[in-house]
Amino acid sequence: MALGPRLDLRQSQSLVITPQLQQAIKLLQMSAAELTAYIDQELESNPLLERDDNGDVETVAEAFSAEPTGDSGAVDATAPLDGRSTPEADYNERDYNGNDDPTVDGVNNADEGAGAFSTLSLPADSVGSSEGPNLDRLAADAEDLRGYLLQQLNLSAIPAAARTIGAALIEQLDENGYMTTPVAELAALWGTEAEKIEAVLAHMKRFDPSGIFARDLKECMKLQLIERDRFDPAMEAFITNLELLGTGDLKKMRDVCGVSLEDVQDMITEIRTLDPKPALKFERSTDETVVPDIIMTPLAGGGWRIELNPQTLPRVLVNQSYVSEVTRVVSSKEEKQFLNERLQAANWLVKALQQRAETVLKVSTEIVKQQEEFFRHGITHLKPLILRDVSTAIEMHESTVSRVTTNKFMETPRGVFELKYFFSQGLPSAGGDGAMSSESVRHRIKSLIDQEKADSVLSDDQLVDLLKAEGIDVARRTVAKYRESLNIPSSVQRRRAKALRF
């Protein structure tokens, strides 16, 4: 048999994911913020796209509608995309009518350092260097902790070189307001003597808030007690042996402090009024308010209305008048090719956004159907639900449902929930007449622990017995796992904390 090149014609089938399909999948799992950023990028790169702010320009996308589904009521969804004549609510809403009317449940003060400022100095090459403090940046925001401390530093009657060290120390504070970097390490970094840094640090420990610039929790409490004139020898012994408080051994604490048991209780009460993290009250919240993608509201006649939130629903269209105008002036082959590519990309994006809106609405409506008892009666009625249950009901792939429920939030009469929240594994009931959602079991465990008294703290074994009495068959290790996921201490730690009233 001779060897040599030849041409063969063969037929085969293969699954090809086109770039457009890949991008459609990415669009489906994008959060509202990510989708907005993506749309902004497309508007900048594609001159044929236009944001539909007033509906003056006709879109090339087709309207879609969904027929009623389910046995419990009618579901109606229409989404005409002609912004010239259709209100936004008609574009993105869907009604789900149930059978019943929904019910909604509602160190020391270190004064000796004050006289050392006249001798403080920094090497000239360290002031304003890349390793030194940035005074301009600190002064730019006087409302945060560092700006607040810098204001106090600038009002201090100390030399400029000392203020430079002070500004650098402000930069070294951690999120709790502690100075955790060793002074010797800072001295080597800044090229100055450790004694000079210690002198400035001793002065700044008197700044507000009290306890700032402490090296650890004990010193933080010590500084606050000194300011209150409550740092007597007994309290000093108490702070020095603060770890005894965690063991709950009040008798040993009494012997160490040399006071009565009643005095130990008073000192515990005093400690409770201190701020262990003085910097946190100045910290600005970086949490962004969650804007729901879906809004669910009860209907007057019973049932629910599920609609997409217009604020998270970007509306873009193709400016057909601009396309016609440009088409008349382009002449070269390259220009025509570019125009066709941009037009195809624009048309695809509009249709992809349509499909995304329809899919999100379809999945959300099915979740509401599946979890209707939760919305009517509360978390104890949250049923076990997996992706396959929803995907089978709406005839979509599980991966599609998974992408839709990622980073999507729904506003309901019971609060705002991520769509993933409604999916949980089931735990068998003791009577074998169904299963309970793991989330509802967590809620019940927390409820039982919240109701326990100081003299009858519930162990994990006792929680298992109580849950079984309520028809919830759960193992002890599962109870422990759920308790830890809720950040609830063990029964021993809870009993100790209740005994100390701390």
N, C-alpha and C positions, 0 to 999 in steps of 0.2 A: 504494500500500500504506500503510494507516494505521499510524501509530506509537502505541503505547500499552502499558501493563503487561498481562501475562497470566501464567497459571499453566500450567506444563508438567510432566508426569510422565515421568521418564526412569529407565532402569535402567543401572547401571554397576557395575564391580568395582574395588575399590581395597584396598590393603594398609593396615590400621590397626594400629598398635602401641599397645595399651592401656597405661595406667599400670602395671597389674600385670605385663604382659609386659616392660615396660621395667625394672621393678624385679627381675624374675627374671633378666634378662640381667646386671644389676649384681651380683646375688648370685653368679652363676656366676664372675665374674672377681675377686671379692673375695679377699684373702688371709685367712688364719686370724684374724689380729688385727683386720682390718677387719670380718670377719663377726661376731666376738665383740662388737665395739663396736656393730654394727648391731642384733644381737639384744638387747643390754642396753637400747638405746634403745627398741626395740619393746616390751620387757617393761614399761618405765616408762610408755609411752603407751597401751598396750592392757591394760585390767584383766582381760580374759578369757584372756590368755596366761599360761602358767606354765612355769617351767623344770622339766624332767623330771630331778630329782635322784635320786628313789628309785622312780619308776615306779608310784606309788600312784594316779595319775590317768590315766584312759584317754584316749588320743588319738583324734581323729576321722580321722587320716590312714590311708590304706590301705597294706598291705604290698605290696612289689614284689619281683620275682624276675627273674633273667636265665637264659636257657637256655644250655647249653654252646655255645661258638663256637670256630672255628678247627680246624685239622687236627692240630695238634701235641699236643693234649691237651684235657682237659675243663676248663671254667671254670664254677664254680658260685658264684652270689651270691644271697644272700637277705638281706632287710632288714626283718623284721617290726618294726613300730614300737610294739608293745604292750609298754611297759616293765615290766608286771607279771610277765611270765612268760619273756621272752626275754633271755638274757645279751647283754651289749654286743658281745661278739666275734661272735655270730651275726648281729648287726644289720649289721655293717660289713665283713665279710670276703669274700674271693673267692679261690679256688684256681685256679692255672694250672699244669697238669702238662705239663712238657716230656718229651722223649724220653730225655735223658741226665741223669746225676747232676751237679748243679752243682758247679763247682770255683771256689773263691775265692782270688785272689792277695793273695793278700795286698797492752891499755892498760896502764899500770903499776899498781902497787898503790895509788897515790895516797894515801900516808900523810899528805901535807901537808894533806889536807882534814879530818883528824880534829880539828884544833884549832879549827876554825871554827864548831863547833856552838853555842858560847855566844852567838853573834850572830844565829843563825837565828830568823826569825819569819815568820808569815803574817798577812795582814790578817784582822781578826776576822770580817769578813763572808764570808771564803772557807772558814773551818772549818765543816764540816758542811753546806756548800751543795750544790746539785744537781750542781755540777761537781767537788766534792771527793770524797775517798775515803769508802767506806762501811765503817767498821771493824766494825760488827755483822755485816755479811754476810761479811766476810773471816774473822772469828773463828768463824763458825757451822760451818765445815768445815775443821778443822785438818789433815786428812789430805791435802788436795791441795797443789799447789805454793804457791799464794798463802797458804794458811793456815800452811804450814810456814815461809815467809819472814816472815810477820807475827809468828810466835812469836820468831824471831831478832831481828826489829826491836824487839819489846817488851822483850827482854832486853838491848838495847843501852843503854849509859849515855849517852844523848843527850836533849836537851830534848824536851818534848812537841810543840813546833812542828816539830822535825825529824822526829819520828815520823809526824806528819801528812803531811809531804812524802813520806816513805818509803812510807807506805801508798798514797799516790796513784801513786807510781812502780811499785809492785807491780801496780797495776791496768793499767799501760801495757804490760806484758810481752806479747809475742806467744806463739804456741804453742811456739816453740823456746826461749823464755827470753831473747830478745833485746829490747833497748830501741831500737826503731827510730824513735820519734818524736823529732825534734830538741828539745834542751833549750830553745832559744829559743822554740819554739812552745808548749811546756808553761809556760814562764814567763809568756808573754802570756796564756795561758788561765787560769792560776791567780792572776795578779796579783802575782807575786813576782819577785825577782831571779834571773837565770839562775845566778849564782855560788852562791847558796844551794842550788839544786837540784843543781848539779855536786858540791858538797861532800857532800851526802847520798848521791848516786849513787856517789861514790868510796868511801864507807864501805860501801855495800851490795854493791859488787862483791867484797867479801871474804866474802860469805855463802856458805853451802852450798846447792845444789851448786856446785862450782867452775865458773866460766865464766858464771855467771848475770849478767844486766844488761849483757852485752857489746853493742856496737853492731853487730857483724858477726862472721863466722866467724873472721877473723884475730884479732880482739880476744878472742874466746871461747877460742881456743887459747892465746893469750898469757897470759890470766889463769890458766889451768890449769897452764901451764908455770912461771909465777912461783910458784905455790903449791908446786910440786914442786922448786923451786930448780933448774930446768933451762933457764932463759931466759938463756943466755949470748949473746955477740955473734953467734956462728955461727948459733944457733937463731933469733935475732932477724932475721938476714938471710934465713934460710930461710922464716920466717913472712911477712916483708915481700914476698917473691917467691913466694908460695905457688902462684900461677898457673902457674909453671914445672913444677910437679909434674904438672899435667894434660897437658903436652906430652910428658912422658917424657924430657926433655933433661937427663939426670943430669950430663953434663959441664958444661953451663952452670950448673946448680945448684951444682956443686962449685966453679966459679970464683967465683960470686957469694958463696958462704959462706966461701971461703978455706980449705977443708978437703979431705981426701982423699975419694975415691969411696966408700971403706968407711965413713967418717964420715957421708956423705950417706945411705947405706943405714941406718945406725943411727938417724939422725934421722927417716927415714921410718918405721921401726919404732916410734919414740917417738910420732910423730904418730898412728899407728894406735891407740894406747891412749887417746887423748883422746876426749872426748864432744862431738861438734859440735853437739848439740842437748840441752843439759842439762835442759831442762824436760820432755822427753818421758817420762822414766822416772817422773815423778810424775803423768802424765796418766792419768786413769781411763778405762778402756775403755767406750765407749758402744755397742759392738756387742752386739746381742742374739742369744742363741743361737737358731738356726733350729729351730723345732719342725716336724717333717715332717708333711705332710697325709696321706701314704700310707706304709705300712710294708710292705716286701717282705722275706720270709724264705724260705730254701730249705726244701723238704720232704724228709723222710727218704727217701722213695721216689723222689726225682727231681722236678724241677719247682719251682715257686715259689708262695708264698702272698702275695697282694696284698690288703691290708686298709686301711680308713680308720683313721686315728689317732683314738681316742676323745677325746683331749685337744683336738683341733681340730674335733670334730664336735658342734656345739651341738644339744641335744635340747630342743625346746619342744613344748608341747601345749596344747590348749584344755581348761580346767577345766569340764567339762560340768556338774558338780554346782553350780558357781557360776553358770553360765549359766541353769540351771533355776531357781535361787533368785531371780536377778535378774528373770527373765522373769515370775515371779508377782507382783512388786511394782511393775513399771513400768506406767504407765497412760497417760501423755500420748503424743501422736503423735511428738513430738520425741524423747522418751526411747526409744520403740520403734525409731525410725529410727536413732538413735545405736547402740543395741544391735545392730541388724542389720548396720550398717556395721562395727562392731568384730568381730562374729562372722565376717563374710565375710573381713575382713582377717586374722584369726587363722587361719582354715581355709586361706586361700591361703598364708600364710607356712609353715605346717607342710608343706603339699604341695610348696611351692617348695624347701624344705630337703631333702625327700625326693628330688626330681628332681635337685638339685645333687649330692647324695651319689652317686646312681646314675650321673650323667654323669661325675663325677670318677673314679669307680672304673672305669667302662667305658673311658675314655680311657687311664688308667694301665695297665690290663691289656693293652691293645693295644700300648702303647709297650714293655712288657716282652716281648711276643711278637716285635715287630719288632727289638728290640735284644738278643735273648737271647744272642747270641754275645759281646756286650760284657760281660754279667754273668758269663759263663762264663770268658772268656779275657782280658779287659782292654781297655784303650782302643784298642789297635791294631785291634780287631775292631768298633769302633763304625762302623756302616754309615750311609751318607747317608740322611736321612729328612726328608721335608717334610710339612706339615700335610695335604696332599691324600692322602698315603698312609694316614694314620690315619683321616681323615674318610671315605674311601671304604670302608675295612674295617669301620667301625662304623656306616656309613650316617648320618652327621651332617654338618652344614655345616662348612666350614673355619673360619668365624668362631667357631663354638661350640668347636671344638678349640683355637683360639687363646686364647679366654677361659679355658678350663679350665687350660691350661698356663701361664698368667700368674700369677706369685707363688704357685705350688704346688710343694712340695718332696716328694721321695720318699726315704725311708731305705732303702738297699740294702746288701747285704753289702760293697759297694765304697765306701760312704760316702753322704752326703746330697747329692742333686743336685736342682736345679730342673728341672722337666719340660721347660723350653725347651732344656736342655742336650743332650737326645737328638735335637734337630733340627739338622741341618747340611746344607749343600750338598755334593755329591759332586765329587771330582776324578778325571779319567780315569786309569786305570792304563796303564802303558807297553805292556803286552801286549794291551790292549783287552778283557780278560776281566772287566770289572767296574769299579766306582768305589770310591774310598776317602773316608771322611768327612774334611772339612776339619779337624775337631777332632783326629782321629788323626794327621793330617799335622803339625799344630802340635806335638803331643806328640813325634813323631819328630824334628822339628827341634830341639826343646829337648833331647832325649836325645843327639843327635849333638853339640850344642854343649857339653853338660855333660861329655862324654867327651873333648873335645879337650885337647891338651897345650899348654903355653906355647910350644913351638917349632914347633907345627903348628896354628895357629889357622885355622879353616875360613872361607873367604869365602863369600858367597852363591852364587857360581858353583860352588864346590866342593860346597856343600850340594845344589845342583840335580843335579849329577852323581851324588852318593851316593844321592839319592832315586830318580833314574831307574834306578840299578843295582838298587834294591830293588823296581822295578816301579811307581814313583809318578811320573807325568808331570806336572811342575809347572814353571811359568815362574819366572825369577829374580825378577821384580817381586812375584810371589806369595809367594815365600820371604821377601823383604824385608818384605812387609806382615805376614806371620805372625810373623816375628821381632820386629818392632816392637810388635805386639799383645801379645807376651809380655814386653815391656820388656827385651829383650836388646839390648845395645849392638852396634854394627857390629864387624866383624872388626878394624878398625884400633884402635878403643877397647879391645876385649878384649885384643888383643896388647900394647897399651901398659900396661894394668892388670896383666896377668900378669907383664910384665917388671919392673914396680915392686913386685910382690907386695903391692899396695895395694887 
